Each structure stands twice: as C-alpha cells, then as structure tokens.
Amino acid sequence: MTSNNSEMHETVNDRFPANVPALHGETAMMSQPGTTWYRNACSSRKRLTNQMVAAVAVCCLTFSVVGFAPDAAAEEQVVLNTMAGIETEESHVQQLKADIANLRTDYAAALETRKQAFLATIQAKSASPSEVKRLSGALEAATEAVESIDKGLQQKEKELLGSQKKLAGLKRLMVRQMEKAQKEAERNLRKQARTAPSQGTKAKVDADAKTGKRGWLPLPKKSDTDAVAEDAAKATPSAKKASAEREMKKLEKARKREQDRAMKAMEKEQARAMKAKEKEQARAMKAMEKEQARALKAKEQAKQAKQAKAKAKEQAKLEKAKQRELEKAEKARRKAALKAERAARKKVKAQQRQQAKLEKAVARSRKSAEADAAAAWKATSDAAAATTAAAKSIVKPAAAQTSAPVAAAAVMPSAGGPRILVIDDFNKSSLSNRLGNRANIYEKEPSAAMIGFVNENVDGSMTGVLKLNFDKQNEGGPYGRGGWCGYYSVLKDASGGYLDASAYNYITFKVRGETGTENFVIGLSDERWDKLGDSVKSKQISTYLNTDSLGTEWRTARVPLDAFSVGKNTLASISFCFESYCFPSGAGSGVIYLDNLALEK
C-alpha cells in the first residue's frame, strides 16, 4: 500500500508544475469556489495521504483556471465522496491486516496446541481409559479450534483481497479525475493564451481580485526559475512547444502503463503467495490428519484385539461353567436314576415276596381242598360201585375245570396267533421290554425326561408300572423350539428284523396322570420312518380315552393301528411323545403312569 501511494504521489507531482500551490502544500488565497474544495482537502490531511490531497488540488485547479464554478455542489460532492471512500477503504484494509496478523498468531498457537495434544494422545496408550478419553477430547477440541481459526483466516484474507481491489479502483478513479482536470486546465490555459487581455483589462482583473469579485484568479508569486522558464517559453516557437507537449503526453502514457503494470504484478504476486500458503496449509493439515487417522486406527485395532481377547476369555469361562453345570446335572440325574432303580428293585422284591405269599396261600388252599376231596372220597368209598364210579366221573371234570383257566390266562390262543401280544408289562424293572428289545427315554436339551418303576393297584391287584417324568420346553435347543423328550420301546429284534403286526388292529395300554392335566401323543414307526429317525404321530391321548383330559384314574387306551400311515408288517418302535402342540403355551411338565403295553386284535 505504501509503495502505491508513493508512486501515485510522484506521478501527480511530475504531471503538474511546481508553481501550483495546491500541489505542494501551502494554501493560496483563492477567490473562486475551488478554494473551498481545497480547504476541505487540507482539513483532512491528518486522515488522507499526500496524493489524495494532491488529487483534490488538481480538481480545484481545474475550476480556478477555467474561471467558472460548477453548477450547485454536485462536483464538490463527487470529489468528497471519492475521498471518503478511499479513507474508509484504507482504514478497512489496515484493520483487516491487523486482524489477519492476530489470526495467524492464533493459528500458529492452535497448531502447536494440537500438536502437543496429538503427541500426548499417542504416548498415552498405556494410560487409564479416563485419561485417554480426556486426551482424546483435548485433541478434538484443539482440532476444532484450528479449523475454526483457519476458516476465519481464509475469510479475512478474501475480504482483504476484495478491499484492496476496491481501494485500487477508487485510486484509479481519482487518477482519472486528476487527468481530466489536467486536460481541462491545459485546454483553458491555451485558450486564455490565445485571447490574452490588454493591460487595461489585466488591471481591471487585478482590481477585481483585490475586491473579491468574480474574474481572473490571482496568479501565484513567481520564482526566478519560473520567470526564466516563462521567458524561454515566450521566446520558443510554437513548433517546439507543440513537440514538448507531445513528448510530455508520451511520458505520461508510459508512466501510466508502468504504474498499471506494477499494480497488476503486485496483485498477481499477492494472489500467488496466498495460493501457495493455502496449498502449504492444506498439505500440512492433510499430513497431520493422515497421521492422526493412522494413530487412531492403531489404537482402535489394539482396543478391538483386547476386546476380542476378553470376549474369548469370557466365552471360555462360560463354556467351562456350562460344562460343569452339565456334568453336575448329569451326575444328579444318574444319581436319581440309580436311586429310583434301587427303589424299584426294592419294590419288585417286595412284590415278589407278596407274590410268594399269595402262592403259598393258594397252595395251602389247594391242599385243604384236596384234603376235603379225599375225605369226601373216603366217605363215599363204601358206597356201591355204581355210586363210586359216578362220584369219580364227577370229581375228574371238576379238576379239569379248575386247571383250564390258568392255561388260558397264560397263552390266550386264537386263530392266527395269540389275541394279545404283550410288548411290556413293566414288572421286571429293566431297560428292555418283554420282546427283549431296548426301552428307554429320549431327550434333547433343554427338554428332559426320566423313568422309574413303581408298584400300584391296577384293577384291584398290585403290579409294577412305569413312572414317566417329563419337562418339555418351548425355547432354546435346535431350531429354537425347546428340544424334545419322551419314551420309546423298540419292536424290531437285535438282528434288525422288523415286527410283523399284520394280525393286530390296536395298540392298547393302561394309563393315568399324576394331576390329570398331562397330555401326549403316540408315535409309531415302520422300516421307512425308522431309517429317517422319526415316527408318525397319533392324535392327542384324550381322543382315545373318550374324555376331555387324561385324568388321575387308571384307564385303558385303544389306539387303532390304522390311525398311522405305516406298514404294519415292518414295525420298528412305539413311543410316547410330549410334543409342543400338546400344551397351550408350547411347554409343559408332569408325570404319567403306564402299564400293560400290548398289541391287540
């Protein structure tokens, strides 16, 4: 800005002769309206630069030489407005430069703060989480401060560039006003030189100037050098004068072109420096952000590895705890099964003892009957032979009648095989049925089942029955359905031969519930379903009991074999299944009792 002002000042001083008082500082007492303008300019010298005052003086000189005042105050206002605009823009430019200097200082301090915060964050890898969090927050705050200051700095620099362009435009406007005033002054000087007044007119002008009347302006006091120059000018021919004027115009044009070229070069250099600075700042910011991203990525990877390690450790701990729970549950189940088996053995032994007592009682009754028969025989032995023969013929059929029901109860023969094929009567308290095949529970966590053998009064006599505990869940396990549980009894033999039940029409068994609300279905599999590891299910058990629920009393269930779409000549197993649809909520638990599982015609 200072260089431009000095260049402009030199240009103005070179364009006008030294004998013009308005250009070289001191006020001349002018009687024309231009004097007022010049005084206004002089009153603003503290605020304006020298070339601005010189420009106003040029305008004053123009109107003084021409010899007339501008119409109203329009021309004066134009010049004053230009002066005020230049003054305002120069103040604005100075303020913007001060603001930019402050912002650059703040920007450097913010960059240093962010650098320190970044280094502290990198070095705090082994610090506590709270300290790392605090340092990360400080780094983010420093980064935001740098970005905010950088945005403000860029905005101020753009605003400064705009103000400088505006100020240059105002100065070019002032130069144009100066050139216009100079041309006007030269034109009027030449005009007055051609029409110079006589000595009498000049005296009159001097008198008017002393009295303050409108007319010729008082000429400034000439110096010796000026007088010599004036005499030389009068003695010089018009051709030399015209040549000098042309040379002067050429010099002015060359000086103007040089001034414009210097101003454009200065603006271009400023723009280039600003662009280079912005590139350098962007490069530094990008490098810092890249380093910060690399550090954050490494920190995040370390954090993820730590979390994965902790998660694996926790998973191993959970697996170990789950394994311990399973082992504990399995141990408890085995212990309960062993206890139940021991209790069942005790009950079987008690039943056997009771059966032995009953057999002894029957033997005693039989002996008593035989003794009574022998006494009767002896009483009638003295009768006649015909009476004796008749008595004997009567005694033999009676003996046949007492032994016939026992044989029928054991075999129950009928055409095409026995009428009932007993699969299991649950009297021997073992994990095999009467056919010699496996019989046990099946279960899949979280569902479970457990069996035991107890003695109960069935149809008026004590007999061994199967006690089946079940706990069907509706969540977890395979497919999220809670697993499965039940009881099965294998029908095919150990060699793989399937049971031919073509002669039978029903599956029969006795059943009751502990609370009466239990429910289940019957599963039956043939060769095809056995290979698939599944079975065909019947309707719910209440359908075959002709009741709404299982109940707590012993009842006989008759399930038609035709209810299953299986081959009756290749039966593989029969099962008691606790399915989800047997319970309203999909889950249920309870106890059922079974006895005399058989196939019946």
C-alpha positions, 0 to 999 in steps of 0.5 A, spaced: 500 500 500 505 504 501 509 503 495 502 505 491 501 511 494 508 513 493 508 512 486 501 515 485 504 521 489 510 522 484 506 521 478 501 527 480 507 531 482 511 530 475 504 531 471 503 538 474 508 544 475 511 546 481 508 553 481 501 550 483 500 551 490 495 546 491 500 541 489 505 542 494 502 544 500 501 551 502 494 554 501 493 560 496 488 565 497 483 563 492 477 567 490 473 562 486 469 556 489 475 551 488 478 554 494 473 551 498 474 544 495 481 545 497 480 547 504 476 541 505 482 537 502 487 540 507 482 539 513 483 532 512 490 531 511 491 528 518 486 522 515 488 522 507 495 521 504 499 526 500 496 524 493 489 524 495 490 531 497 494 532 491 488 529 487 483 534 490 488 540 488 488 538 481 480 538 481 480 545 484 485 547 479 481 545 474 475 550 476 480 556 478 483 556 471 477 555 467 474 561 471 467 558 472 464 554 478 460 548 477 453 548 477 450 547 485 455 542 489 454 536 485 462 536 483 464 538 490 460 532 492 463 527 487 470 529 489 468 528 497 465 522 496 471 519 492 475 521 498 471 518 503 471 512 500 478 511 499 479 513 507 474 508 509 477 503 504 484 504 507 482 504 514 478 497 512 484 494 509 489 496 515 484 493 520 483 487 516 491 486 516 491 487 523 486 482 524 489 477 519 496 478 523 492 476 530 489 470 526 495 467 524 498 468 531 492 464 533 493 459 528 500 458 529 498 457 537 492 452 535 497 448 531 502 447 536 496 446 541 494 440 537 500 438 536 502 437 543 495 434 544 496 429 538 503 427 541 500 426 548 494 422 545 499 417 542 504 416 548 498 415 552 496 408 550 498 405 556 494 410 560 487 409 564 481 409 559 479 416 563 485 419 561 485 417 554 478 419 553 480 426 556 486 426 551 482 424 546 477 430 547 483 435 548 485 433 541 478 434 538 477 440 541 484 443 539 482 440 532 476 444 532 479 450 534 484 450 528 479 449 523 475 454 526 481 459 526 483 457 519 476 458 516 476 465 519 483 466 516 481 464 509 475 469 510 479 475 512 484 474 507 478 474 501 475 480 504 482 483 504 483 481 497 476 484 495 478 491 499 484 492 496 481 491 489 476 496 491 481 501 494 485 500 487 479 502 483 477 508 487 485 510 486 484 509 479 478 513 479 481 519 482 487 518 477 482 519 472 479 525 475 486 528 476 487 527 468 481 530 466 482 536 470 489 536 467 486 536 460 481 541 462 486 546 465 491 545 459 485 546 454 483 553 458 490 555 459 491 555 451 485 558 450 486 564 455 493 564 451 490 565 445 485 571 447 490 574 452 487 581 455 490 588 454 493 591 460 487 595 461 483 589 462 489 585 466 488 591 471 481 591 471 482 583 473 487 585 478 482 590 481 477 585 481 481 580 485 483 585 490 475 586 491 473 579 491 469 579 485 468 574 480 474 574 474 481 572 473 484 568 479 490 571 482 496 568 479 501 565 484 508 569 486 513 567 481 520 564 482 526 566 478 526 559 475 519 560 473 520 567 470 526 564 466 522 558 464 516 563 462 521 567 458 524 561 454 517 559 453 515 566 450 521 566 446 520 558 443 516 557 437 510 554 437 513 548 433 517 546 439 512 547 444 507 543 440 513 537 440 514 538 448 507 537 449 507 531 445 513 528 448 510 530 455 503 526 453 508 520 451 511 520 458 505 520 461 502 514 457 508 510 459 508 512 466 501 510 466 502 503 463 508 502 468 504 504 474 498 499 471 503 494 470 506 494 477 499 494 480 497 488 476 504 484 478 503 486 485 496 483 485 498 477 481 504 476 486 499 477 492 494 472 489 500 467 488 503 467 495 496 466 498 495 460 493 501 457 495 500 458 503 493 455 502 496 449 498 502 449 504 496 449 509 492 444 506 498 439 505 500 440 512 493 439 515 492 433 510 499 430 513 497 431 520 490 428 519 493 422 515 497 421 521 492 422 526 487 417 522 493 412 522 494 413 530 487 412 531 486 406 527 492 403 531 489 404 537 482 402 535 485 395 532 489 394 539 482 396 543 478 391 538 484 385 539 483 386 547 476 386 546 476 380 542 481 377 547 476 378 553 470 376 549 474 369 548 476 369 555 469 370 557 466 365 552 471 360 555 469 361 562 462 360 560 463 354 556 467 351 562 461 353 567 456 350 562 460 344 562 460 343 569 453 345 570 452 339 565 456 334 568 453 336 575 446 335 572 448 329 569 451 326 575 444 328 579 440 325 574 444 318 574 444 319 581 436 319 581 436 314 576 440 309 580 436 311 586 429 310 583 432 303 580 434 301 587 427 303 589 424 299 584 428 293 585 426 294 592 419 294 590 419 288 585 422 284 591 417 286 595 412 284 590 415 278 589 415 276 596 407 278 596 407 274 590 410 268 594 405 269 599 399 269 595 402 262 592 403 259 598 396 261 600 393 258 594 397 252 595 395 251 602 388 252 599 389 247 594 391 242 599 385 243 604 381 242 598 384 236 596 384 234 603 376 235 603 376 231 596 379 225 599 375 225 605 369 226 601 372 220 597 373 216 603 366 217 605 363 215 599 368 209 598 363 204 601 358 206 597 356 201 591 360 201 585 355 204 581 355 210 586 363 210 586 364 210 579 359 216 578 362 220 584 369 219 580 366 221 573 364 227 577 370 229 581 375 228 574 371 234 570 371 238 576 379 238 576 379 239 569 375 245 570 379 248 575 386 247 571 383 250 564 383 257 566 390 258 568 392 255 561 388 260 558 390 266 562 397 264 560 397 263 552 390 266 550 390 262 543 386 264 537 386 263 530 392 266 527 396 267 533 395 269 540 389 275 541 394 279 545 401 280 544 404 283 550 410 288 548 411 290 556 408 289 562 413 293 566 414 288 572 421 286 571 424 293 572 429 293 566 431 297 560 428 292 555 421 290 554 418 283 554 420 282 546 427 283 549 428 289 545 431 296 548 426 301 552 428 307 554 427 315 554 429 320 549 431 327 550 434 333 547 436 339 551 433 343 554 427 338 554 428 332 559 425 326 561 426 320 566 423 313 568 422 309 574 418 303 576 413 303 581 408 298 584 400 300 584 393 297 584 391 296 577 384 293 577 384 291 584 391 287 584 398 290 585 403 290 579 409 294 577 408 300 572 412 305 569 413 312 572 414 317 566 417 324 568 417 329 563 419 337 562 418 339 555 420 346 553 418 351 548 425 355 547 432 354 546 435 347 543 435 346 535 431 350 531 429 354 537 423 350 539 425 347 546 428 340 544 424 334 545 423 328 550 419 322 551 419 314 551 420 309 546 420 301 546 423 298 540 419 292 536 424 290 531 429 284 534 437 285 535 438 282 528 434 288 525 428 284 523 422 288 523 415 286 527 410 283 523 403 286 526 399 284 520 394 280 525 393 286 530 388 292 529 390 296 536 395 298 540 392 298 547 395 300 554 393 302 561 394 309 563 393 315 568 396 322 570 399 324 576 394 331 576 390 329 570 392 335 566 398 331 562 397 330 555 401 326 549 401 323 543 403 316 540 408 315 535 409 309 531 414 307 526 415 302 520 422 300 516 421 307 512 420 312 518 425 308 522 431 309 517 429 317 517 429 317 525 422 319 526 415 316 527 408 318 525 404 321 530 397 319 533 392 324 535 392 327 542 391 321 548 384 324 550 381 322 543 382 315 545 380 315 552 373 318 550 374 324 555 376 331 555 383 330 559 387 324 561 385 324 568 388 321 575 384 314 574 387 308 571 384 307 564 385 303 558 387 306 551 385 303 544 389 306 539 387 303 532 393 301 528 390 304 522 390 311 525 398 311 522 400 311 515 405 305 516 406 298 514 404 294 519 408 288 517 415 292 518 414 295 525 420 298 528 418 302 535 412 305 539 413 311 543 410 316 547 411 323 545 410 330 549 410 334 543 409 342 543 402 342 540 400 338 546 400 344 551 397 351 550 403 355 551 408 350 547 411 347 554 409 343 559 411 338 565 408 332 569 408 325 570 404 319 567 403 312 569 403 306 564 402 299 564 400 293 560 403 295 553 400 290 548 398 289 541 391 287 540 386 284 535 
